[in-house]
Amino acid sequence: CRIDKDENVGATCDITFKEINEINGKIRPELLNIVHSDFFKYFKLDLYSQCPFWNDNNGYCVNRACAVDVIEDWDKLPSYWQPEVLGKLDKSGSEEASLDTQDEFLNHLCDNKGPNKNIRATTNTNNYGLVGKQDIEYCDVDEFSKKTAALVDLTANPERFTGYGGEQSSLIWSSIYKENCFIDNKKKNDTSDNQCLAKKVFFRLISGLHASIAVHLSNDYLNTETGKWGPNLELFMARVGNFPERVANIYFNYAIVSKAIYKISPFLENLDFCNDYDEKTKERIMHIASNLNTKIFNEDLLFQDDLTSEFKDQFRSRFKNVTRIMDCVHCDRCRLWGKVQTTGYATSLKILFEMDDQDASSVVNNLTKYELIALFNTFDRISQSVQSINNFEKLYYKKINSN
Ligand code: FAD
């Protein structure tokens, strides 16, 4: 992928691509076990939430024009390969349970010790306005407790190629990138460096998410000639492999999420799952944390002083908008994984940028279980991307050498 693996992942990260590959090799099996455990494999999604940014009554994008960019002849394919089928959710196993009780079994954590309560922001926010000083949330944590939110088994709904594309998904991506537009209200020249850094971090985060989704859809791609799912090297190269900065942004996101997990690991040690089975999950979390270190990402380089606190408010508010834009995604499965990952990044940002300002243990103890679930599943997604990139690299050289 034309990346020098001994190079640093970025100015805010004191770690090389090679070192991240090594860490990932060591923690991957444990991470997979964690996201397949009963506690971590369920997430809540409100499929009835309206898109808050534009009038959006078109329903699922069944119009073939939405998906022509990847497969050109959808009409000739069987019905079970159509985008509305590939992108739908398998809700078996969780649908029968009543909405009130369906996630009770997730309350494994003992009373008052675990992440099962919320910090509530005391200042209201609107979609585009700046948030008040006491809001430390980078996503709407309340949405998981809404009555209309349904429980979904993530392992039954893998993130993969769905055929979602064209104008609708382009509109979503361009709206997300437009959030990266910070306004310098104070017009002070000495803030510009910090503003640049905040903008750069925001862009890399979004671009890394975008590229990571592209890696997954290329890695778990439906070959419409053979009917089999598997890696598509050509698609990977066209979307990610030919753009070294996109590859680098995936590693950058790995640094962000892993540093957040490292930072809360002393508190996670005190999680009390109240049963032997989940003690094993805790051991696995500790094993992962023991392979991470503080230099992976230096969050202290951002928002260092009062002058830059305004950028931090904008960063928080704009990232919250990104998580809300997920409600505009028409493909249910894409929306599910978009919500999981934006919530996982929002949780990472809260841990990195708000924990030192507030009482650290209270930030961790007040994480909701869905933030914790999103955090580890997002880490799994980005870890899977790193593994797939290395695999695609091997496929690439194999192809070159055979020509
Ligand atoms: P897009 O990926 O739509 O990109 C639009 C433009 O953005 C490109 O032309 C390029 O200029 C720029 N761009 C592309 N990548 C980057 C990057 N990494 N950094 C900076 N700029 C970039 N499809 C699936 O098959 N499965 C999924 O699970 C899935 N999940 C999705 C989740 C969300 C939230 C969204 C918005 C879309 C999802 N999609 C999914 C659709 C997928 O992301 C693409 O939009 C689709 O495959 C069409 O791709 P494209 O090549 O037309 O360009």
Boltz pocket constraint, residues with backbone or C-beta under 6 A from the ligand:
constraints:
  - pocket:
      binder: B
      contacts: [[A, 69], [A, 159], [A, 160], [A, 161], [A, 162], [A, 163], [A, 164], [A, 165], [A, 166], [A, 169], [A, 170], [A, 172], [A, 173], [A, 206], [A, 207], [A, 208], [A, 210], [A, 211], [A, 212], [A, 213], [A, 214], [A, 217], [A, 239], [A, 246], [A, 326], [A, 329], [A, 333], [A, 334], [A, 335], [A, 337], [A, 338]]
      max_distance: 6.0
